[in-house]
Amino acid sequence: MTRVAIVTGGTRGIGKAICLALQAQGVKVAANYAGNSAAADAFAAETGIPAYRFDVGDHAATLAGCAQIAAELGPVDIVVNNAGITRDGVLHKMSFEDWNEVMRINLGGCFNMAKATFPGMRERGWGRIVNIGSINGQAGQYGQVNYAAAKSGIHGFTKALAQEGAKYGVTVNAIAPGYIDTDMVAAVPAPVLEKIIAKIPVGRLGHAEEIARGVAFLSSDEAAFITGSTLSINGGQHMY
Ligand code: NDP
C-alpha cells in the first residue's frame, strides 16, 4: 500500500530533504510552501513531487490545501510539520507582530495541519505526525523569545496529541534539530555562527539529510512503539 505524506515547508532546506527521504521510502509526497514560487517550481521540476501553496498559519487555507492534496493524492497518512520562520530580536525591541507571526505559523501551523488530517488518520487506524521543534525550544536562545516559545510549545503539543492518537495507531513525535546548514542558518551573521559552531561537540553544522533520516524512520511502520518522543539531532550541543 502506498502511503501519502504532506511535508509543510517542503520545497527548501530541511523540508526538501524530508520530501526526498520519504519519496525514497516509497511514499507519495506532497510538499507545501508559503510563497517562494521560484523555489517551489524548481523543486517540483527536480523531484517530480507536487508543491502546494498555502499558509499553514491560516486555518481555512490549511483545511482547503489539505483537502485538495487528499483529493489529488489520496487520504493523508503522514504529516511532517516542518514549516517555520524566525523573527528574532530581544524582547524590549520585539514587536507584537513579530511575536504573533512566529506563534501563528510555527505553532498554529501544527494545530491547523492536525485539525485537517488527524481525524482521518484516527478513523483509518494508522497515522504518523512528526513535528519539527528546535534545540532553541529545549534550551532557549537569546533574542528568540517568540521562536523558543513556539518551538517549546511544539514539544508540549506533541506529547498531548500522542496521548490522543496512541490507541488509534497514530503516533506523534518531534525532532529537535540543532544548527543545520540551510537558508535559515545562512541568515545568521558569520561571527555569531562561528561562536555557535564552537559550541557543537561534533564540530560542524548538521546537514538537512541528517534530520530527514530521523523523520523517515519515525514515519515508518517500524517506529510504531515510539510516540510522544522528542529525538534531538544536534551534534551533541544539548543533551536533553
Ligand atoms: P527554510 O527557511 O530553509 O525553509 C522554510 C520552508 O518553510 C520554506 O519551504 C518556506 O516556504 C516554508 N514556510 C515558511 N512559512 C510558511 C508558511 N506560513 N506556510 C507554509 N510554508 C511556510 O527553513 P529550514 O529548512 O532551515 O527549517 C525547517 C524547519 O526546521 C523550521 O521549522 C525551523 O524552525 C526548523 N529548524 C531549523 C534549524 C536550522 O538550523 N536550519 C534548527 C532547528 C529547527 P517558501 O519557500 O515559500 O518561503
Residues whose N, C-alpha, C, O or C-beta is under 5 A from the ligand:
A	BS01	NDP	G9 G10 T11 R12 G13 I14 G15 N32 Y33 A34 G35 N36 A39 F54 D55 V56 G57 N82 A83 G84 I85 I105 I132 G133 S134 I135 P177 G178 Y179 I180 T182 D183 M184 V185
